[in-house]
Amino acid sequence: MPEDILTKITEGKKVLFDDNNVIFAYLFGGLAEGKVTPLSDIDIAVFLKSAHNVVEYKLGLFDRLADSLGTSEIDLVILNTAPISLTGRILQKKQLIIDKDPPRRHVFESVSLRKFFDFKKKEDIYFLRRYGIGR
């Protein structure tokens, strides 16, 4: 990860803001929590207006972000297609970096977190029964 990553994040935000398909975006993981190590990557999650051709779109966005951030050590998550187990964990420890439609983001967060907490109860029971892990 570049040493000046915090200043480069501003350039990455510009890429996301200028993209008409990005509605909102989060930084998550170590960088969002202030726990940066030499092995850290940059974790970014985006919600798209249209998730049509999501694989091609993700590759293009990844390239633009890598150019602006000066590194390809990026974990890019498209929230429209991410599993609820990942989405919920992202939403719990996120840093909002782009928000073009706050009401839409709020609805997404509310619905996703409710689904995640329902899922998490079942996941906890599964891990407890299967592996003896948990409460």
URDANOR-V208610 format. One record per residue. RES is the residue in one letter. SS is DSSP state (H for helix, E for strand, - for the rest). PSI is psi in whole degrees, 0 to 359 (999 if undefined). BURIAL is + if it has 24 or more other C-alpha atoms within 12 Angstrom, else -. Layout:
res: [RES/RES]
ss: [SS/SS]
psi: [PSI/PSI]
burial: [BURIAL/BURIAL]
This chain:
res: [M/P/E/D/I/L/T/K/I/T/E/G/K/K/V/L/F/D/D/N/N/V/I/F/A/Y/L/F/G/G/L/A/E/G/K/V/T/P/L/S/D/I/D/I/A/V/F/L/K/S/A/H/N/V/V/E/Y/K/L/G/L/F/D/R/L/A/D/S/L/G/T/S/E/I/D/L/V/I/L/N/T/A/P/I/S/L/T/G/R/I/L/Q/K/K/Q/L/I/I/D/K/D/P/P/R/R/H/V/F/E/S/V/S/L/R/K/F/F/D/F/K/K/K/E/D/I/Y/F/L/R/R/Y/G/I/G/R]
ss: [-/-/-/-/H/H/H/H/H/H/H/H/H/H/H/H/H/H/-/-/-/E/E/E/E/E/E/E/-/H/H/H/H/-/-/-/-/-/-/-/-/E/E/E/E/E/E/E/-/-/-/-/-/H/H/H/H/H/H/H/H/H/H/H/H/H/H/H/H/-/-/-/-/E/E/E/E/E/-/-/-/-/-/H/H/H/H/H/H/H/H/H/-/E/E/E/E/E/E/-/-/H/H/H/H/H/H/H/H/H/H/H/H/H/H/H/H/H/H/H/H/H/H/H/H/H/H/H/H/H/H/-/-/-/-]
psi: [137/144/329/34/325/325/328/334/324/320/322/321/321/318/315/318/321/346/114/343/344/121/313/161/150/150/137/177/201/317/319/331/0/20/72/130/168/337/3/150/179/116/119/133/135/147/130/149/317/125/25/137/48/326/311/318/315/318/317/316/319/313/316/319/317/318/315/328/346/23/151/9/67/136/107/121/130/109/331/330/3/146/152/330/322/315/313/319/324/313/334/334/56/162/114/127/337/135/95/347/78/317/319/320/317/315/315/312/315/308/315/318/322/314/319/315/325/314/316/322/314/321/317/317/316/310/325/313/317/317/357/22/133/205/999]
burial: [+/-/-/-/+/-/-/-/+/-/-/+/+/-/+/+/+/-/+/-/+/+/+/+/+/+/+/+/+/-/+/+/-/-/-/-/-/-/-/+/+/+/+/+/+/+/+/+/-/-/-/-/-/+/-/-/-/+/-/-/+/+/-/+/+/+/-/+/+/+/+/-/-/+/+/+/+/+/+/+/-/-/-/+/+/+/+/+/+/+/+/+/-/+/+/+/+/+/+/+/-/-/-/-/+/-/-/+/+/-/-/+/+/-/-/+/-/-/-/-/-/-/-/-/-/-/-/-/-/-/-/-/-/-/-]
